Amino acid sequence: MRNPEDLYELDTDLPEMTGPVLLHSLDGFVDAGSTGQLVREHLLEALEHRVIARFDVDSLIDYRARRPPMTFDRDHWASYEAPELVVRLLRDEAGSPFLMLSGPEPDRLWEGFTSAVVHLVKRLGVGLVVGFHGIPMGVPHTRPVGITAHATRPELVSRNSWFDKVQVPGSAAGLLELRLGEAGHDALGFAVHVPHYLAQSAYPAAAVAALEAVIDATGLALPVARLREAAAATDADIAEQVSGNEEVEKVVRALEQQYDAFAGAAERDSLLAESAEMPTAEELGAQFERFLAEQQDGPDSQS
C-alpha cells in the first residue's frame, strides 16, 4: 500500500486554522453548464489565495488520454502547460481561511488519491468537505434551479432528493465522499440541475445555486454578486432567443409541465400516468438544440 503522503507535498508555512472547510471540484467528470468551473474561477478571481499542497500528477494523470498543451514557436518548443492538482488556501470576505481542491480528476490510483486527501483532511483538521458540480436534467430554464444534495450523514442534508436508488458511473469525487464517510469525516456534495439543452454551455444560474448552497452549508462569506449579474444576462439572452418562437415555446411549456408534475408528485397518486403522453426529455432537448442551431446560422440559412 502506497503511503498517502507520497502523493502530495504540503507547504510548511501555514496559518492557524480551526476546522477549516475544504471545497473540491475536479475537471473530468460531468459538469453540466460548467457549474463547478464557473464557481472555481469566480472564487479565485474574487478572493486572496495561494497553493499550499500539490499532488503528484505524474502518478495520477494519463497524459496520453488528455495531452497537456505545448506551444511551438517557429523553431523551438516555447512552453508546456503542466496539469496541476492542488489545494489552495483562500480567505473569505470576513477573512476566515478555507481550502479548495481543484484540478483534473485522477485517471489512476483513485484509492491512493482518496487516501491522500483523507490524510490531508486529518492533518489540517478539516471540519467539513464540500463538493459541487452540474448534472444535465430534463428541467426548464424558467423554473428555479434544483439541487440534489448528498452527504456522509443524513443530518447534513436539508434538501429533498429527486432520486431514489440509482447506479451511475463512478467518479473520484464520489469515491472521496464515500471514503471520508467511512473514516468518520463530515462530507457533503451538491449536484446542481442544469437544463439538458444548456448543458454544453456556461450556465451561471447553476453556479449561483451551487455557491449559495455552499454558503448555506458552511457559513462562509463568499461573494455572489458578479455571478448573479452574469446569470441575469445569460437568462435574458435565453429569453430573447425563445420569445416569439412557437415551436421552442411549446418545448419549454412541455418541460414546465413535467417539472411541475414532478415537483407536486407527493400530492398526486400517479405521476407516471399524468406524464405518459408527453415527449421525453431527450426529444424535447433535441428540438431545443435544433432551434438554437438555427438561430446561430441565421434566418437566411433556412430554406
Backbone torsions as a table, in degrees:
resi	resn	phi	psi	omega
1	MET	NA	128.4	179.0
2	ARG	-67.5	138.9	174.8
3	ASN	-67.5	124.8	-177.9
4	PRO	-54.2	-33.4	-178.0
5	GLU	-69.4	-15.8	178.4
6	ASP	-72.0	-17.5	-175.3
7	LEU	-94.1	-4.7	178.3
8	TYR	-148.6	157.3	173.9
9	GLU	-117.8	130.6	-176.8
10	LEU	-112.0	134.0	177.0
11	ASP	-61.8	141.8	179.4
12	THR	-88.4	-16.2	-177.8
13	ASP	-96.8	83.7	-176.9
14	LEU	-118.8	146.2	177.6
15	PRO	-76.9	168.0	173.6
16	GLU	-69.4	127.9	179.2
17	MET	-134.5	136.3	178.2
18	THR	-115.9	107.6	178.4
19	GLY	55.3	50.0	-178.4
20	PRO	-65.6	155.7	173.9
21	VAL	-83.3	140.3	172.3
22	LEU	-114.7	113.6	172.2
23	LEU	-89.0	149.1	175.7
24	HIS	-143.3	140.1	178.4
25	SER	-155.7	114.3	-175.1
26	LEU	-111.9	143.7	174.5
27	ASP	-80.9	145.8	174.7
28	GLY	125.4	-38.6	175.4
29	PHE	-88.6	175.0	-177.5
30	VAL	-59.6	134.0	176.0
31	ASP	-145.6	72.0	-177.1
32	ALA	-58.3	139.9	179.7
33	GLY	69.5	11.2	-175.5
34	SER	52.4	36.9	-174.1
35	THR	-58.2	-55.2	-179.3
36	GLY	-63.8	-41.1	179.7
37	GLN	-60.8	-44.0	-179.6
38	LEU	-63.4	-40.5	179.0
39	VAL	-65.8	-45.3	179.6
40	ARG	-59.7	-51.5	-177.8
41	GLU	-60.7	-39.2	179.7
42	HIS	-63.2	-47.1	-177.7
43	LEU	-66.4	-40.3	-179.1
44	LEU	-69.8	-29.9	177.8
45	GLU	-76.5	-33.7	-172.2
46	ALA	-91.7	-24.5	-170.7
47	LEU	-120.5	152.0	174.2
48	GLU	-63.2	138.8	-179.1
49	HIS	-159.5	160.4	172.6
50	ARG	-157.0	153.2	179.2
51	VAL	-76.7	131.1	177.7
52	ILE	-118.7	-13.5	178.3
53	ALA	-148.2	140.0	178.3
54	ARG	-125.8	132.9	177.3
55	PHE	-90.8	155.1	-177.8
56	ASP	-78.3	89.8	-176.4
57	VAL	-67.5	-27.0	177.7
58	ASP	-60.4	-29.5	178.8
59	SER	-87.6	-23.0	-169.9
60	LEU	-104.8	-23.5	-172.0
61	ILE	-107.7	138.3	172.8
62	ASP	-93.3	99.3	-174.9
63	TYR	-63.8	-30.7	-178.3
64	ARG	-75.4	-20.9	177.4
65	ALA	-78.7	-33.5	176.8
66	ARG	-145.4	90.6	-172.8
67	ARG	-70.1	127.1	177.8
68	PRO	-64.8	143.9	-179.3
69	PRO	-71.1	142.0	173.4
70	MET	-127.0	150.4	179.7
71	THR	-109.1	125.0	175.3
72	PHE	-103.3	124.4	-176.9
73	ASP	-115.7	96.1	177.3
74	ARG	58.6	-68.2	-174.4
75	ASP	-133.7	15.0	-179.8
76	HIS	-158.4	159.0	173.5
77	TRP	-80.6	120.2	-172.1
78	ALA	-97.2	-28.6	-177.6
79	SER	-160.1	162.3	179.9
80	TYR	-142.4	123.1	-179.9
81	GLU	-93.7	91.1	-178.4
82	ALA	-69.9	137.1	176.8
83	PRO	-65.5	147.3	179.4
84	GLU	-128.6	128.1	173.4
85	LEU	-118.3	103.8	-166.5
86	VAL	-135.0	162.0	168.9
87	VAL	-112.4	127.3	178.2
88	ARG	-108.5	147.7	171.8
89	LEU	-98.0	122.3	178.4
90	LEU	-120.6	165.0	172.6
91	ARG	-126.7	133.2	-179.7
92	ASP	-77.0	-175.5	-174.3
93	GLU	-69.5	-13.4	175.0
94	ALA	-96.2	0.9	179.5
95	GLY	88.3	3.3	-179.8
96	SER	-78.2	133.9	-179.4
97	PRO	-77.8	144.3	169.9
98	PHE	-148.3	169.8	-173.3
99	LEU	-119.4	153.8	175.5
100	MET	-141.9	122.7	176.0
101	LEU	-95.5	125.7	-179.6
102	SER	-150.4	163.8	-178.2
103	GLY	134.5	-172.4	-179.4
104	PRO	-71.1	140.0	174.0
105	GLU	-61.6	131.3	179.9
106	PRO	-57.6	141.4	176.0
107	ASP	-85.2	-24.8	-177.0
108	ARG	-141.8	172.4	177.8
109	LEU	55.8	43.8	179.8
110	TRP	-59.2	-42.2	179.5
111	GLU	-66.1	-39.7	177.2
112	GLY	-64.6	-41.3	179.9
113	PHE	-65.0	-48.3	-179.3
114	THR	-63.9	-36.9	175.8
115	SER	-61.9	-39.5	178.9
116	ALA	-65.5	-41.1	179.2
117	VAL	-67.7	-41.8	177.0
118	VAL	-60.3	-41.4	177.7
119	HIS	-61.7	-42.6	179.6
120	LEU	-65.8	-39.1	177.4
121	VAL	-59.6	-45.1	178.0
122	LYS	-65.7	-43.4	-175.8
123	ARG	-63.5	-36.7	-178.0
124	LEU	-95.0	-1.4	178.4
125	GLY	67.6	34.5	-178.1
126	VAL	-62.4	133.7	-179.1
127	GLY	-90.3	-33.7	-177.8
128	LEU	-149.3	135.6	176.9
129	VAL	-110.4	130.2	-175.5
130	VAL	-132.6	126.2	176.5
131	GLY	-113.4	161.5	-179.2
132	PHE	-157.4	145.4	175.8
133	HIS	-166.8	171.7	179.2
134	GLY	-105.3	146.0	175.4
135	ILE	-127.8	141.6	179.1
136	PRO	-73.7	134.9	-179.3
137	MET	-138.4	155.1	176.9
138	GLY	-81.4	65.7	-178.2
139	VAL	-126.6	154.0	179.5
140	PRO	-88.8	153.4	178.1
141	HIS	-73.1	-9.4	-178.0
142	THR	-87.2	1.4	179.2
143	ARG	-114.8	160.3	178.8
144	PRO	-56.5	144.0	179.5
145	VAL	-68.9	126.6	-180.0
146	GLY	-92.2	162.8	180.0
147	ILE	-140.8	135.3	167.9
148	THR	-100.8	119.4	179.9
149	ALA	-102.9	147.7	177.2
150	HIS	-146.8	152.8	-174.0
151	ALA	-157.7	170.3	-180.0
152	THR	-80.7	-14.4	174.6
153	ARG	-137.2	137.3	-178.4
154	PRO	-60.8	-26.4	-179.6
155	GLU	-64.7	-20.0	-178.7
156	LEU	-81.7	-14.3	-175.7
157	VAL	-100.6	123.3	-179.5
158	SER	-115.1	7.6	-177.3
159	ARG	-116.8	146.2	175.0
160	ASN	-73.0	142.2	-179.1
161	SER	-87.7	144.3	174.5
162	TRP	-85.8	-5.5	-173.8
163	PHE	-121.4	154.7	169.5
164	ASP	-100.4	-129.8	177.7
165	LYS	-92.3	127.8	-176.9
166	VAL	-148.0	144.9	177.5
167	GLN	-104.9	128.8	-176.7
168	VAL	-132.2	163.1	174.6
169	PRO	-59.2	141.0	-175.9
170	GLY	-74.6	163.6	176.1
171	SER	-143.2	156.2	177.2
172	ALA	-63.3	-36.3	179.3
173	ALA	-65.4	-41.8	178.0
174	GLY	-64.6	-42.8	178.5
175	LEU	-64.3	-38.2	178.9
176	LEU	-60.3	-46.1	179.1
177	GLU	-62.5	-41.0	178.5
178	LEU	-60.5	-48.9	-178.0
179	ARG	-68.3	-33.8	176.3
180	LEU	-63.3	-42.4	178.3
181	GLY	-63.2	-41.6	178.6
182	GLU	-63.5	-28.3	179.9
183	ALA	-88.8	1.5	176.4
184	GLY	87.1	17.9	179.9
185	HIS	-101.6	146.8	175.7
186	ASP	-79.0	126.8	178.0
187	ALA	-142.5	145.0	-174.1
188	LEU	-140.1	145.7	179.0
189	GLY	-136.2	148.8	178.1
190	PHE	-125.7	120.1	173.0
191	ALA	-104.4	109.1	-174.3
192	VAL	-86.4	133.9	-176.9
193	HIS	-83.2	115.9	-179.7
194	VAL	-109.7	130.8	175.7
195	PRO	-50.1	127.3	-171.5
196	HIS	-61.9	-24.6	179.2
197	TYR	-79.0	-6.4	176.0
198	LEU	-114.5	7.6	-172.2
199	ALA	-63.6	-29.5	-177.0
200	GLN	-88.2	-2.8	-179.8
201	SER	-111.4	158.5	174.0
202	ALA	-67.4	128.6	-176.7
203	TYR	-127.9	88.0	-173.9
204	PRO	-59.1	-27.5	179.3
205	ALA	-58.9	-35.9	177.9
206	ALA	-69.5	-37.3	177.6
207	ALA	-65.2	-38.8	176.4
208	VAL	-60.5	-46.2	179.9
209	ALA	-61.1	-42.0	179.4
210	ALA	-63.7	-46.7	-177.4
211	LEU	-66.0	-40.5	177.8
212	GLU	-64.9	-35.5	176.7
213	ALA	-66.4	-39.7	177.3
214	VAL	-63.1	-43.5	179.2
215	ILE	-60.9	-46.1	-179.7
216	ASP	-61.7	-37.9	-175.7
217	ALA	-78.5	-29.2	-171.4
218	THR	-110.4	-23.9	-175.1
219	GLY	79.1	5.8	178.6
220	LEU	-68.5	145.8	177.4
221	ALA	-92.2	88.4	-175.0
222	LEU	-109.4	140.6	-179.0
223	PRO	-73.1	140.0	-178.8
224	VAL	-128.5	-16.8	-168.9
225	ALA	-55.2	-47.6	-176.6
226	ARG	-65.2	-37.9	177.1
227	LEU	-65.1	-39.1	178.0
228	ARG	-63.6	-39.1	178.0
229	GLU	-63.7	-43.1	178.4
230	ALA	-64.2	-38.5	179.1
231	ALA	-65.1	-41.6	179.7
232	ALA	-63.5	-41.4	179.6
233	ALA	-65.7	-42.5	179.7
234	THR	-66.2	-42.4	178.8
235	ASP	-61.8	-37.3	178.5
236	ALA	-66.1	-39.5	177.8
237	ASP	-63.1	-42.9	180.0
238	ILE	-64.1	-44.9	-179.6
239	ALA	-60.6	-37.6	179.6
240	GLU	-66.2	-39.5	179.5
241	GLN	-67.7	-35.7	-176.1
242	VAL	-78.3	-37.7	-171.7
243	SER	-57.7	130.1	174.6
244	GLY	84.0	-5.2	177.8
245	ASN	-98.2	107.4	-172.7
246	GLU	-60.6	-40.7	-177.0
247	GLU	-64.0	-47.9	-176.2
248	VAL	-74.4	-31.2	175.3
249	GLU	-63.5	-35.0	176.9
250	LYS	-65.3	-39.5	177.5
251	VAL	-61.5	-47.4	-178.5
252	VAL	-62.6	-42.0	179.2
253	ARG	-61.9	-39.3	178.9
254	ALA	-64.7	-41.7	177.1
255	LEU	-65.0	-38.1	177.9
256	GLU	-61.7	-40.7	179.0
257	GLN	-64.7	-42.3	177.0
258	GLN	-61.6	-45.2	-179.4
259	TYR	-61.1	-49.5	-176.5
260	ASP	-65.1	-36.3	178.5
261	ALA	-65.5	-42.4	-180.0
262	PHE	-68.2	-42.2	-178.2
263	ALA	-63.0	-30.1	179.6
264	GLY	-99.6	17.3	-174.5
265	ALA	-62.2	-29.4	-178.0
266	ALA	-65.1	-23.2	-178.4
267	GLU	-101.0	3.4	-176.8
268	ARG	-115.6	153.0	179.9
269	ASP	-81.6	-33.5	-173.7
270	SER	-149.1	94.5	175.6
271	LEU	-66.8	-38.1	-177.0
272	LEU	-62.9	-42.0	-179.2
273	ALA	-65.4	-34.4	-176.6
274	GLU	-73.2	-31.8	-174.2
275	SER	-107.7	9.4	-172.1
276	ALA	-64.7	-31.5	-175.0
277	GLU	-90.4	0.8	-177.0
278	MET	-83.9	154.3	175.7
279	PRO	-61.5	153.7	176.9
280	THR	-73.7	164.3	178.2
281	ALA	-60.7	-36.6	-179.2
282	GLU	-66.2	-41.1	179.0
283	GLU	-65.3	-42.5	178.7
284	LEU	-64.3	-42.7	180.0
285	GLY	-63.3	-38.7	179.5
286	ALA	-63.5	-39.7	177.7
287	GLN	-64.0	-42.8	-178.6
288	PHE	-65.6	-41.8	-179.3
289	GLU	-64.4	-37.9	177.1
290	ARG	-63.2	-41.0	178.5
291	PHE	-61.7	-47.0	-179.2
292	LEU	-62.1	-39.2	178.8
293	ALA	-63.3	-39.2	178.9
294	GLU	-64.3	-38.3	179.9
295	GLN	-66.1	-35.9	-180.0
296	GLN	-70.9	-35.3	-179.4
297	ASP	-73.9	-27.3	179.9
298	GLY	94.7	156.2	-176.1
299	PRO	-65.0	-27.3	-177.1
300	ASP	-69.3	-17.6	-176.7
301	SER	-83.5	-8.3	-179.2
302	GLN	-91.8	136.2	-179.4
303	SER	-96.8	NA	NA
